[in-house]
Amino acid sequence: MGREIKTEHTYVDIDEISIDDMPCEMLKEIYATCGKEVAVSLMEHQNGVFIMMPAHPFKLLENRLMVREFDGTTASIRNISRKYDISEVRLRGLLRKYLKQKTNKTDHH
């Protein structure tokens, strides 16, 4: 016997819940990809909330990694732009933005 889930009108053992009980395609995909516990937890705690995944969910992480990998050389610009499939112009813009933010943070401390 698994944990009990409170529905609108009763309590149900989580083991009774199947993918067919998911109310929409998005939750069926979450159930299939992440498991029953995640899908049911979302139903319990996020009901009525619209969840939208960004098209590029790892963008901030990759930006941080690109900045970290930059060693100040033109060669690193070329290597990073190839690795992350970003143009050298966009990468330089990202690096300028990061360096400006970093400078502003150190100026205020």
C-alpha positions, -999 to 999 in steps of 0.1 A, spaced: 0 0 0 14 34 -10 6 68 4 -29 82 4 -39 109 -19 -67 133 -11 -90 138 -40 -119 162 -41 -142 138 -24 -122 109 -9 -88 94 -2 -72 71 -27 -41 49 -25 -15 62 -49 -10 27 -62 -46 29 -76 -36 58 -99 -26 50 -135 -15 71 -164 -51 68 -177 -62 88 -147 -42 118 -157 -66 146 -167 -46 160 -196 -19 151 -221 7 172 -203 3 153 -171 3 120 -190 37 130 -205 50 141 -170 38 107 -156 55 88 -184 87 108 -182 91 117 -146 70 91 -128 37 88 -110 49 106 -78 59 137 -97 26 139 -118 5 132 -87 24 158 -66 19 184 -93 -19 176 -93 -20 179 -55 0 211 -50 -2 230 -83 -38 224 -94 -51 254 -114 -16 265 -122 -5 268 -159 29 253 -163 49 262 -194 84 250 -200 108 274 -218 119 264 -253 156 267 -241 155 256 -204 192 254 -200 201 288 -215 211 304 -182 232 275 -173 249 274 -207 255 312 -205 272 308 -172 294 279 -185 304 299 -216 315 328 -194 334 304 -172 352 288 -201 362 321 -216 399 326 -210 403 360 -227 416 346 -260 402 347 -295 408 310 -297 385 304 -267 358 325 -284 360 302 -315 360 271 -294 331 281 -272 310 294 -301 314 260 -319 308 240 -287 276 258 -278 264 265 -314 264 303 -309 278 329 -332 310 347 -322 292 380 -323 265 368 -299 291 352 -276 310 385 -275 278 403 -266 271 378 -238 306 382 -224 304 420 -225 271 419 -207 285 396 -181 316 416 -176 296 448 -173 273 431 -146 304 419 -128 320 453 -128 287 469 -115 285 444 -87 321 451 -76 316 489 -78 287 487 -54 306 467 -27 
